[in-house]
């Protein structure tokens, strides 16, 4: 079997730890008094140089809230000059027409917004900030007026899952390029909503609904995120219905061909330079200031362990869909303290295990 070459295609980079919101599910538990971090503009340019020396990924400037950094567009402009596909993730509350002009001038290709409810009551409850809904909708309209591509990320727990279809329709009406349905990973403040996480059966039901949505939605790209077993469900349902569906993807994404791609195609760099397999993974593989990003990407023990799919445990390790799903490694760690364990929010029993159970019953 040919050795798989792992090259970063998408990097989320936390350029500040500070945020002006206090959302219930925040992976970093950010607030306005959080630490800015260790990336001066000079250090930011140094990291961009290293990334560009061996790859050309999409780099998402995130936080906290990246617009709280006065030099955010200097960072974006430098990355653009070095040939990286610069993107930005914002909560939208600080977006103005002037900010839109700077986004365009700096070469940022696409911006993401978070919208977790179709009404102010639902979204603002999730974001713990009155007025957050109106600010996000206004930001989307500014982006549309200025010709800036934007996608909408929507996170769901038991408190807002009833609103999922309404949120999709709102994203569609706002003119979003894409809508990403996020299934919460319990990390950061997300640990506080552990009891609110959607159960496996309902999770499966929502992802089956998304399959039909993806079939009929022709204008806006739709994609579930942090829901790797969707790729198993997609394959199963397409086979059941005798269909071959061509899946679209954004050129700024990882292509949508596989579920969990942590440490395989993506990485997260926090505001102190710690490199992690994804934005929701609490363990670090090393620090860029001490070891360098390229060295960590190729040589860290953590990243290389996550690339050994055959070493995954439980149902994931025996599943025939392991190569297209992989199970959420961050969710496995949150539940079992073992990132190689099975995905806790998937209820699928692999064929090999079913056959083994059948043999036991026969005895």
QUITAKA-V303992 format. One record per helix or strand of 3 or more residues. SS is the DSSP state (H for helix, E for strand). FROM is the first residue (numbers start at 1). TO is the last residue. If there is no record, write none. Layout:
ss->SS from->FROM to->TO
ss->SS from->FROM to->TO
This chain:
ss->E from->10 to->14
ss->H from->41 to->52
ss->E from->58 to->62
ss->H from->66 to->68
ss->H from->72 to->81
ss->E from->85 to->89
ss->H from->97 to->106
ss->E from->110 to->114
ss->H from->120 to->127
ss->H from->132 to->145
ss->E from->150 to->156
ss->H from->161 to->173
ss->E from->178 to->183
ss->H from->188 to->196
ss->H from->200 to->216
ss->E from->221 to->225
ss->H from->230 to->240
ss->E from->266 to->269
ss->E from->274 to->276
ss->H from->288 to->291
ss->H from->293 to->299
ss->H from->301 to->306
ss->H from->309 to->311
ss->H from->314 to->317
ss->H from->329 to->336
ss->H from->351 to->362
